[in-house]
Amino acid sequence: MSTKLPREIIKPLQALLGRVRRMQVLRGLAAVATVVLGGLLLSMAAHLVFAPLPVMVSWVLLGSIVVGALWAIRTWFVKPLGGRITLVQIARWLETRHPEIQERVSTALELSSDSRGGVSEVLLKELVVEAQGDVKEMDPTTEVRARRAKRWLWPATGLATVFILVFVIFPGEAQRLLVRAVAPFSDLGNAGAVRFSIDPEDIEVLEGDEVKITVKYSDSKVEELSLIMEREGEETLTETLKRAGVEDGVSRFEYRLPAAKDSFHYFAQVGKAQSDGYDVTVASLPRIGKVKVVVDFPEYTDQSRQERPLESGVSALGGSTITVKGTTTTGVVRGRFLLDGKEVGTVGLDPGADGTRVSVNWTLEPEKGGLGQVMLHHELGREIEGLRFPVKVVQDIAPKVVLLAPTQAELRLRPDEQVRLEYEVLEDFGVNAAAVELLVNGSTVDPLPAAVPEQDALSAKSVWRGE
């Protein structure tokens, strides 16, 4: 037998359970906030007092904060909220606070959910009515006070107040100390970084360019400053700079690198004060590599396209279209091609993730060879010679035709008589067509078309033979 409890009993007990859960959440939040805020303030204080703090120590402090936060979450969130609290347990807890209830509420809950029977239904209903009267005037806020939650709430509130005051009074220093506490890998300086002024900050230059860095420090008594430079895979280099001047109580220091070769990370340091970190990025000078030359001969030569390495330069028949292809570094924005100092042709650029493909295209004009230069304009504002090579224009000499037979200077023929002509042609590039010009009885007549002669493969010279 089971009896359904009236809403007047269930609802107050559920309200009491909700109040218990809210207090557990509030206590957990306050505990976690106390641990995290306390850890952050201690870490920030360590970075202020013991600056500059080694990176390894910063990681240990950060790890301690994380471990403490995880412990607080497990202790004050996971364990309390993970356990199930039944209405019977809530009723028994309430009865320990109010002995006058005499366990009527918990008994009513247990007997109402018991399906085995053996209990008088009349007596059970009477018990339920009495239990209803016991919980009718119960106030969850009075029964479950926030006293235990406040044990953690007060220190959390106090630490949060200190945290806010530090950021209000010392915004620049507090920001850097917080970043150092939660991000040991950050380039942000410590609290003393607010006294530094660096110009320029992050720099990008081309290989061989001069690098000039001006560091100002707001203390007229400082005469030396350390500039720490870190290169990947190399030892850290520390350069001691002498003061270059004082202006309005600010000491000025200057660093000059005549010709930059490698990229590096740098920051300035005076005593415990360490500036923000910046990067000098050195871009390689653009050079064109993997060069190939494509030659498209004039149409009349009937020669197919040729692709050859650049080697000693470009040499081709006048009228040929030349395409020089290669790859260069990224950062090239435009280019031009100079032939003996005069700009000719076009330069095409096709940027890609691993470099920029370069294509130089122009037509060889007769007797206009010389020195070819591919000039590349980098995005950093400099124009650099990416490639140079000699250009030679080969002249197409007129073919020489030698009549081998007949050998007579003049022939007298009957109208039905045939003559066999044998000839050879000395031509350097090729023969596209042939014709026989005739002078009959002193008058010029239309030429006779002839078959194209064939090249003599056994001849050391470019000789074509026909008949």
Secondary structure, DSSP 8 states (H G I E B T S, - for coil): ------HHHHHHHHHHHHHHHHHHHHHHHHHHHHHHHHHHHHHHHHHHHS-S--HHHHHHHHHHHHHHHHHHHIIIIIHHHHS---HHHHHHHHHHH-GGGTTHHHHHHHHHT--S--S-HHHHHHHHHHHHHHHHT--HHHHS-SHHHHHHHHHHHHHHHHHHHHHHHSHHHHHHHHHHHH-TT-----GGGGGEEEES-SEEEETT--EEEEEEES-TT--EEEEEEE-TTS--EEEEEEEEEEETTEEEEEEEESS--S-EEEEEEETTEE---EEEEEE-----EEEEEEEE--GGGT---EEEE-TT-EEEETT-EEEEEEEE-TTEEEEEEEETTEEESEEEEEEETTEEEEEEEEE--TT--EEEEEEEEETTS-EEEEEEEEEEEE-----EEEEEE---S-----TT-----EEEEE-SS----EEEEEEETTEEEEEEEE---EE-TT-SS-EEEE-
